[in-house]
Amino acid sequence: MLKKTFAASAALALILTAGCSAQKSEEHSIVGGWTEAEDGTVTDEMLELFNKAMQSKLGMSYTPVKLLETQLVNGTNYKFLCEAAAVTPGAKTEQKIVTIYVDLKGNAEVLDIEDAPEMTGNTQIPNPFRGAETIEDAETGAGFSFIIPDMIDGYALERISYIPDTLIQVVYAHSEDDTVMIRKGTGTDDISGDYNVYTDIQEQTVSGNTLTIKGNDGAYSCVTWNDGTYTYSITADQPMSAEILTAIAGAMQ
Protein backbone atom coordinates (compact mmCIF):
# COMPACT_ATOMS: atom_id res chain seq x y z
CA MET A 1 0.00 0.00 0.00
CA LEU A 2 1.39 3.41 -1.04
CA LYS A 3 0.47 6.94 0.03
CA LYS A 4 0.86 10.26 -1.77
CA THR A 5 0.40 13.94 -0.82
CA PHE A 6 -1.03 16.77 -2.97
CA ALA A 7 -3.30 19.83 -2.83
CA ALA A 8 -7.13 20.08 -3.12
CA SER A 9 -10.38 20.96 -1.36
CA ALA A 10 -13.62 18.91 -1.41
CA ALA A 11 -16.52 16.85 0.00
CA LEU A 12 -19.44 14.59 -0.68
CA ALA A 13 -22.74 16.01 -1.89
CA LEU A 14 -26.12 14.36 -1.22
CA ILE A 15 -29.68 15.28 -0.16
CA LEU A 16 -32.70 13.35 0.93
CA THR A 17 -36.29 13.85 0.06
CA ALA A 18 -38.63 11.18 1.24
CA GLY A 19 -41.69 9.64 0.01
CA CYS A 20 -44.02 8.53 -2.69
CA SER A 21 -47.78 8.52 -2.36
CA ALA A 22 -49.60 5.62 -0.74
CA GLN A 23 -51.71 5.42 -3.87
CA LYS A 24 -48.66 4.74 -6.03
CA SER A 25 -47.37 2.15 -3.56
CA GLU A 26 -50.68 0.30 -3.58
CA GLU A 27 -50.88 0.49 -7.36
CA HIS A 28 -47.76 -1.65 -7.74
CA SER A 29 -48.25 -4.01 -4.78
CA ILE A 30 -51.21 -6.17 -5.68
CA VAL A 31 -49.95 -9.57 -6.78
CA GLY A 32 -47.75 -11.39 -4.28
CA GLY A 33 -46.11 -10.93 -0.92
CA TRP A 34 -42.55 -9.82 -0.38
CA THR A 35 -39.76 -12.39 -0.71
CA GLU A 36 -36.57 -11.95 1.29
CA ALA A 37 -33.42 -11.78 -0.86
CA GLU A 38 -31.20 -14.83 -0.44
CA ASP A 39 -27.82 -13.11 -0.17
CA GLY A 40 -28.58 -9.41 -0.57
CA THR A 41 -26.35 -8.95 -3.63
CA VAL A 42 -27.04 -5.81 -5.68
CA THR A 43 -26.32 -6.95 -9.23
CA ASP A 44 -25.18 -4.68 -12.05
CA GLU A 45 -28.65 -4.97 -13.61
CA MET A 46 -30.34 -3.97 -10.33
CA LEU A 47 -27.95 -1.03 -9.92
CA GLU A 48 -28.77 0.19 -13.42
CA LEU A 49 -32.50 0.03 -12.65
CA PHE A 50 -31.97 1.75 -9.30
CA ASN A 51 -30.02 4.59 -10.92
CA LYS A 52 -32.69 4.96 -13.59
CA ALA A 53 -35.38 5.30 -10.91
CA MET A 54 -33.34 7.83 -8.92
CA GLN A 55 -32.70 10.17 -11.87
CA SER A 56 -35.74 12.21 -10.92
CA LYS A 57 -34.39 12.83 -7.41
CA LEU A 58 -32.27 15.88 -8.20
CA GLY A 59 -29.91 16.98 -5.48
CA MET A 60 -30.05 13.57 -3.85
CA SER A 61 -27.69 10.66 -3.62
CA TYR A 62 -28.24 7.10 -2.48
CA THR A 63 -25.90 4.13 -2.64
CA PRO A 64 -27.69 0.75 -2.60
CA VAL A 65 -25.63 -1.62 -0.49
CA LYS A 66 -28.02 -4.53 0.01
CA LEU A 67 -31.11 -5.97 -1.66
CA LEU A 68 -33.58 -6.73 1.11
CA GLU A 69 -36.72 -8.01 -0.61
CA THR A 70 -38.50 -8.35 -3.95
CA GLN A 71 -42.18 -8.52 -4.80
CA LEU A 72 -43.71 -9.86 -8.01
CA VAL A 73 -46.41 -7.48 -9.26
CA ASN A 74 -47.23 -6.29 -12.78
CA GLY A 75 -43.47 -6.02 -13.02
CA THR A 76 -41.27 -6.18 -9.89
CA ASN A 77 -40.84 -4.15 -6.71
CA TYR A 78 -37.33 -4.01 -5.21
CA LYS A 79 -36.51 -2.93 -1.66
CA PHE A 80 -32.91 -1.78 -1.05
CA LEU A 81 -30.95 -0.81 2.02
CA CYS A 82 -29.09 2.37 1.05
CA GLU A 83 -26.48 4.78 2.36
CA ALA A 84 -27.65 8.39 2.02
CA ALA A 85 -26.59 11.84 3.16
CA ALA A 86 -27.90 15.39 2.85
CA VAL A 87 -26.35 17.90 0.48
CA THR A 88 -25.52 20.24 3.37
CA PRO A 89 -22.02 20.76 4.77
CA GLY A 90 -21.12 18.28 7.48
CA ALA A 91 -24.11 16.03 6.75
CA LYS A 92 -23.86 12.59 8.28
CA THR A 93 -24.46 9.40 6.34
CA GLU A 94 -27.77 7.73 7.16
CA GLN A 95 -29.36 4.41 6.28
CA LYS A 96 -32.53 4.50 4.22
CA ILE A 97 -34.77 1.87 2.70
CA VAL A 98 -35.66 2.69 -0.90
CA THR A 99 -38.40 0.83 -2.76
CA ILE A 100 -38.50 1.03 -6.55
CA TYR A 101 -40.92 -0.37 -9.09
CA VAL A 102 -39.77 -1.75 -12.47
CA ASP A 103 -42.46 -2.39 -15.06
CA LEU A 104 -42.42 -5.07 -17.73
CA LYS A 105 -40.82 -2.65 -20.22
CA GLY A 106 -37.91 -1.87 -17.90
CA ASN A 107 -39.14 1.56 -16.81
CA ALA A 108 -38.25 2.29 -13.19
CA GLU A 109 -39.65 4.66 -10.57
CA VAL A 110 -39.31 5.30 -6.85
CA LEU A 111 -42.23 4.13 -4.70
CA ASP A 112 -40.99 4.93 -1.22
CA ILE A 113 -38.02 6.21 0.78
CA GLU A 114 -37.98 5.67 4.53
CA ASP A 115 -35.61 5.54 7.46
CA ALA A 116 -34.08 2.12 7.98
CA PRO A 117 -35.36 0.79 11.31
CA GLU A 118 -32.91 -0.72 13.75
CA MET A 119 -35.00 -3.85 13.80
CA THR A 120 -37.15 -5.53 11.15
CA GLY A 121 -39.16 -8.16 12.95
CA ASN A 122 -36.51 -10.04 14.92
CA THR A 123 -33.74 -9.34 12.44
CA GLN A 124 -31.46 -6.34 12.77
CA ILE A 125 -30.51 -4.56 9.56
CA PRO A 126 -26.71 -4.34 9.76
CA ASN A 127 -24.71 -1.34 8.66
CA PRO A 128 -22.73 -2.75 5.71
CA PHE A 129 -19.83 -0.35 6.36
CA ARG A 130 -17.24 -1.39 8.93
CA GLY A 131 -14.82 1.02 10.53
CA ALA A 132 -11.07 0.52 10.20
CA GLU A 133 -8.22 1.98 12.23
CA THR A 134 -5.81 1.96 9.30
CA ILE A 135 -5.95 1.66 5.53
CA GLU A 136 -4.18 -1.68 5.90
CA ASP A 137 -7.08 -2.96 8.03
CA ALA A 138 -9.56 -1.79 5.39
CA GLU A 139 -7.53 -3.45 2.63
CA THR A 140 -7.59 -6.72 4.54
CA GLY A 141 -11.34 -6.49 5.07
CA ALA A 142 -12.14 -5.46 1.50
CA GLY A 143 -9.71 -7.91 -0.06
CA PHE A 144 -7.82 -5.42 -2.24
CA SER A 145 -5.29 -2.59 -1.87
CA PHE A 146 -6.02 1.15 -2.10
CA ILE A 147 -3.43 3.87 -2.73
CA ILE A 148 -4.48 6.94 -0.72
CA PRO A 149 -3.03 10.40 0.01
CA ASP A 150 -1.68 11.24 3.48
CA MET A 151 -3.54 14.54 3.31
CA ILE A 152 -5.21 16.91 0.86
CA ASP A 153 -4.06 20.53 1.21
CA GLY A 154 -4.33 20.51 4.99
CA TYR A 155 -7.22 18.05 5.12
CA ALA A 156 -6.42 15.36 7.66
CA LEU A 157 -7.54 11.78 7.25
CA GLU A 158 -10.71 11.57 9.37
CA ARG A 159 -12.11 8.07 8.97
CA ILE A 160 -11.72 4.86 7.01
CA SER A 161 -14.42 2.28 6.40
CA TYR A 162 -15.10 -0.62 4.10
CA ILE A 163 -17.70 -3.12 2.94
CA PRO A 164 -16.22 -6.64 2.98
CA ASP A 165 -15.11 -7.82 -0.47
CA THR A 166 -16.77 -4.78 -2.05
CA LEU A 167 -15.58 -1.23 -1.28
CA ILE A 168 -13.15 1.00 0.65
CA GLN A 169 -14.15 4.55 1.61
CA VAL A 170 -11.78 7.21 2.98
CA VAL A 171 -12.88 10.63 4.24
CA TYR A 172 -10.59 13.62 4.83
CA ALA A 173 -11.68 16.65 6.87
CA HIS A 174 -10.57 20.26 7.16
CA SER A 175 -13.41 20.96 9.57
CA GLU A 176 -16.67 19.31 10.57
CA ASP A 177 -18.45 20.69 7.52
CA ASP A 178 -15.59 20.57 5.00
CA THR A 179 -14.59 17.08 3.89
CA VAL A 180 -13.58 15.06 0.84
CA MET A 181 -14.39 11.42 0.15
CA ILE A 182 -12.63 8.92 -2.10
CA ARG A 183 -13.74 5.38 -2.86
CA LYS A 184 -12.48 2.23 -4.55
CA GLY A 185 -14.70 -0.77 -5.23
CA THR A 186 -14.93 -3.99 -7.16
CA GLY A 187 -16.48 -4.08 -10.62
CA THR A 188 -16.88 -1.26 -13.11
CA ASP A 189 -20.05 0.57 -12.02
CA ASP A 190 -20.26 4.12 -10.64
CA ILE A 191 -19.83 3.99 -6.85
CA SER A 192 -19.76 7.75 -6.21
CA GLY A 193 -23.34 7.85 -4.94
CA ASP A 194 -23.70 11.22 -6.71
CA TYR A 195 -26.87 11.33 -8.82
CA ASN A 196 -26.87 15.08 -9.38
CA VAL A 197 -27.35 16.28 -12.95
CA TYR A 198 -24.36 18.30 -14.17
CA THR A 199 -24.15 20.55 -17.20
CA ASP A 200 -20.38 20.39 -17.63
CA ILE A 201 -18.97 16.91 -18.25
CA GLN A 202 -15.54 16.19 -19.65
CA GLU A 203 -13.13 13.29 -19.99
CA GLN A 204 -9.40 13.22 -19.30
CA THR A 205 -6.85 10.43 -19.38
CA VAL A 206 -4.71 9.89 -16.27
CA SER A 207 -2.28 6.98 -15.94
CA GLY A 208 -3.97 5.26 -18.87
CA ASN A 209 -7.48 5.49 -17.36
CA THR A 210 -10.31 7.63 -18.72
CA LEU A 211 -11.76 9.90 -16.04
CA THR A 212 -15.28 11.34 -16.26
CA ILE A 213 -15.28 14.74 -14.53
CA LYS A 214 -18.66 16.32 -13.73
CA GLY A 215 -19.62 19.79 -12.56
CA ASN A 216 -21.20 23.10 -13.51
CA ASP A 217 -19.77 26.27 -15.07
CA GLY A 218 -16.16 25.10 -15.05
CA ALA A 219 -16.14 23.95 -11.42
CA TYR A 220 -16.29 20.21 -10.76
CA SER A 221 -17.68 18.09 -7.94
CA CYS A 222 -17.41 14.45 -8.99
CA VAL A 223 -14.90 12.22 -10.76
CA THR A 224 -15.41 8.57 -11.65
CA TRP A 225 -13.35 6.01 -13.54
CA ASN A 226 -12.56 2.32 -13.70
CA ASP A 227 -9.53 0.33 -14.69
CA GLY A 228 -11.44 -2.74 -15.90
CA THR A 229 -11.20 -4.49 -12.53
CA TYR A 230 -11.88 -1.79 -9.93
CA THR A 231 -13.97 1.37 -9.96
CA TYR A 232 -13.08 4.68 -8.29
CA SER A 233 -14.71 7.94 -7.30
CA ILE A 234 -13.95 11.34 -5.79
CA THR A 235 -16.84 13.51 -4.57
CA ALA A 236 -16.70 17.14 -3.39
CA ASP A 237 -19.31 19.56 -2.09
CA GLN A 238 -16.97 22.48 -2.70
CA PRO A 239 -16.49 22.47 -6.50
CA MET A 240 -12.91 22.71 -7.70
CA SER A 241 -10.89 22.83 -10.88
CA ALA A 242 -10.46 19.83 -13.14
CA GLU A 243 -6.70 20.10 -12.59
CA ILE A 244 -7.01 19.56 -8.84
CA LEU A 245 -9.40 16.65 -9.27
CA THR A 246 -7.13 14.93 -11.77
CA ALA A 247 -4.24 15.41 -9.33
CA ILE A 248 -6.28 13.62 -6.66
CA ALA A 249 -7.14 10.87 -9.12
CA GLY A 250 -3.50 10.52 -10.12
CA ALA A 251 -2.55 9.99 -6.48
CA MET A 252 -5.04 7.14 -6.21
CA GLN A 253 -3.44 5.12 -9.05
C-alpha positions in Angstrom: 0.0 0.0 0.0 1.4 3.4 -1.0 0.5 6.9 0.0 0.9 10.3 -1.8 0.4 13.9 -0.8 -1.0 16.8 -3.0 -3.3 19.8 -2.8 -7.1 20.1 -3.1 -10.4 21.0 -1.4 -13.6 18.9 -1.4 -16.5 16.8 0.0 -19.4 14.6 -0.7 -22.7 16.0 -1.9 -26.1 14.4 -1.2 -29.7 15.3 -0.2 -32.7 13.4 0.9 -36.3 13.8 0.1 -38.6 11.2 1.2 -41.7 9.6 0.0 -44.0 8.5 -2.7 -47.8 8.5 -2.4 -49.6 5.6 -0.7 -51.7 5.4 -3.9 -48.7 4.7 -6.0 -47.4 2.2 -3.6 -50.7 0.3 -3.6 -50.9 0.5 -7.4 -47.8 -1.7 -7.7 -48.3 -4.0 -4.8 -51.2 -6.2 -5.7 -49.9 -9.6 -6.8 -47.8 -11.4 -4.3 -46.1 -10.9 -0.9 -42.6 -9.8 -0.4 -39.8 -12.4 -0.7 -36.6 -11.9 1.3 -33.4 -11.8 -0.9 -31.2 -14.8 -0.4 -27.8 -13.1 -0.2 -28.6 -9.4 -0.6 -26.4 -9.0 -3.6 -27.0 -5.8 -5.7 -26.3 -7.0 -9.2 -25.2 -4.7 -12.1 -28.6 -5.0 -13.6 -30.3 -4.0 -10.3 -28.0 -1.0 -9.9 -28.8 0.2 -13.4 -32.5 0.0 -12.7 -32.0 1.8 -9.3 -30.0 4.6 -10.9 -32.7 5.0 -13.6 -35.4 5.3 -10.9 -33.3 7.8 -8.9 -32.7 10.2 -11.9 -35.7 12.2 -10.9 -34.4 12.8 -7.4 -32.3 15.9 -8.2 -29.9 17.0 -5.5 -30.1 13.6 -3.9 -27.7 10.7 -3.6 -28.2 7.1 -2.5 -25.9 4.1 -2.6 -27.7 0.8 -2.6 -25.6 -1.6 -0.5 -28.0 -4.5 0.0 -31.1 -6.0 -1.7 -33.6 -6.7 1.1 -36.7 -8.0 -0.6 -38.5 -8.4 -4.0 -42.2 -8.5 -4.8 -43.7 -9.9 -8.0 -46.4 -7.5 -9.3 -47.2 -6.3 -12.8 -43.5 -6.0 -13.0 -41.3 -6.2 -9.9 -40.8 -4.1 -6.7 -37.3 -4.0 -5.2 -36.5 -2.9 -1.7 -32.9 -1.8 -1.1 -30.9 -0.8 2.0 -29.1 2.4 1.0 -26.5 4.8 2.4 -27.7 8.4 2.0 -26.6 11.8 3.2 -27.9 15.4 2.9 -26.3 17.9 0.5 -25.5 20.2 3.4 -22.0 20.8 4.8 -21.1 18.3 7.5 -24.1 16.0 6.7 -23.9 12.6 8.3 -24.5 9.4 6.3 -27.8 7.7 7.2 -29.4 4.4 6.3 -32.5 4.5 4.2 -34.8 1.9 2.7 -35.7 2.7 -0.9 -38.4 0.8 -2.8 -38.5 1.0 -6.5 -40.9 -0.4 -9.1 -39.8 -1.7 -12.5 -42.5 -2.4 -15.1 -42.4 -5.1 -17.7 -40.8 -2.7 -20.2 -37.9 -1.9 -17.9 -39.1 1.6 -16.8 -38.3 2.3 -13.2 -39.6 4.7 -10.6 -39.3 5.3 -6.8 -42.2 4.1 -4.7 -41.0 4.9 -1.2 -38.0 6.2 0.8 -38.0 5.7 4.5 -35.6 5.5 7.5 -34.1 2.1 8.0 -35.4 0.8 11.3 -32.9 -0.7 13.7 -35.0 -3.8 13.8 -37.2 -5.5 11.1 -39.2 -8.2 12.9 -36.5 -10.0 14.9 -33.7 -9.3 12.4 -31.5 -6.3 12.8 -30.5 -4.6 9.6 -26.7 -4.3 9.8 -24.7 -1.3 8.7 -22.7 -2.7 5.7 -19.8 -0.3 6.4 -17.2 -1.4 8.9 -14.8 1.0 10.5 -11.1 0.5 10.2 -8.2 2.0 12.2 -5.8 2.0 9.3 -6.0 1.7 5.5 -4.2 -1.7 5.9 -7.1 -3.0 8.0 -9.6 -1.8 5.4 -7.5 -3.4 2.6 -7.6 -6.7 4.5 -11.3 -6.5 5.1 -12.1 -5.5 1.5 -9.7 -7.9 -0.1 -7.8 -5.4 -2.2 -5.3 -2.6 -1.9 -6.0 1.1 -2.1 -3.4 3.9 -2.7 -4.5 6.9 -0.7 -3.0 10.4 0.0 -1.7 11.2 3.5 -3.5 14.5 3.3 -5.2 16.9 0.9 -4.1 20.5 1.2 -4.3 20.5 5.0 -7.2 18.0 5.1 -6.4 15.4 7.7 -7.5 11.8 7.3 -10.7 11.6 9.4 -12.1 8.1 9.0 -11.7 4.9 7.0 -14.4 2.3 6.4 -15.1 -0.6 4.1 -17.7 -3.1 2.9 -16.2 -6.6 3.0 -15.1 -7.8 -0.5 -16.8 -4.8 -2.0 -15.6 -1.2 -1.3 -13.2 1.0 0.7 -14.1 4.5 1.6 -11.8 7.2 3.0 -12.9 10.6 4.2 -10.6 13.6 4.8 -11.7 16.7 6.9 -10.6 20.3 7.2 -13.4 21.0 9.6 -16.7 19.3 10.6 -18.4 20.7 7.5 -15.6 20.6 5.0 -14.6 17.1 3.9 -13.6 15.1 0.8 -14.4 11.4 0.1 -12.6 8.9 -2.1 -13.7 5.4 -2.9 -12.5 2.2 -4.6 -14.7 -0.8 -5.2 -14.9 -4.0 -7.2 -16.5 -4.1 -10.6 -16.9 -1.3 -13.1 -20.1 0.6 -12.0 -20.3 4.1 -10.6 -19.8 4.0 -6.9 -19.8 7.8 -6.2 -23.3 7.8 -4.9 -23.7 11.2 -6.7 -26.9 11.3 -8.8 -26.9 15.1 -9.4 -27.4 16.3 -13.0 -24.4 18.3 -14.2 -24.2 20.6 -17.2 -20.4 20.4 -17.6 -19.0 16.9 -18.2 -15.5 16.2 -19.7 -13.1 13.3 -20.0 -9.4 13.2 -19.3 -6.9 10.4 -19.4 -4.7 9.9 -16.3 -2.3 7.0 -15.9 -4.0 5.3 -18.9 -7.5 5.5 -17.4 -10.3 7.6 -18.7 -11.8 9.9 -16.0 -15.3 11.3 -16.3 -15.3 14.7 -14.5 -18.7 16.3 -13.7 -19.6 19.8 -12.6 -21.2 23.1 -13.5 -19.8 26.3 -15.1 -16.2 25.1 -15.1 -16.1 23.9 -11.4 -16.3 20.2 -10.8 -17.7 18.1 -7.9 -17.4 14.5 -9.0 -14.9 12.2 -10.8 -15.4 8.6 -11.7 -13.3 6.0 -13.5 -12.6 2.3 -13.7 -9.5 0.3 -14.7 -11.4 -2.7 -15.9 -11.2 -4.5 -12.5 -11.9 -1.8 -9.9 -14.0 1.4 -10.0 -13.1 4.7 -8.3 -14.7 7.9 -7.3 -13.9 11.3 -5.8 -16.8 13.5 -4.6 -16.7 17.1 -3.4 -19.3 19.6 -2.1 -17.0 22.5 -2.7 -16.5 22.5 -6.5 -12.9 22.7 -7.7 -10.9 22.8 -10.9 -10.5 19.8 -13.1 -6.7 20.1 -12.6 -7.0 19.6 -8.8 -9.4 16.7 -9.3 -7.1 14.9 -11.8 -4.2 15.4 -9.3 -6.3 13.6 -6.7 -7.1 10.9 -9.1 -3.5 10.5 -10.1 -2.5 10.0 -6.5 -5.0 7.1 -6.2 -3.4 5.1 -9.0 
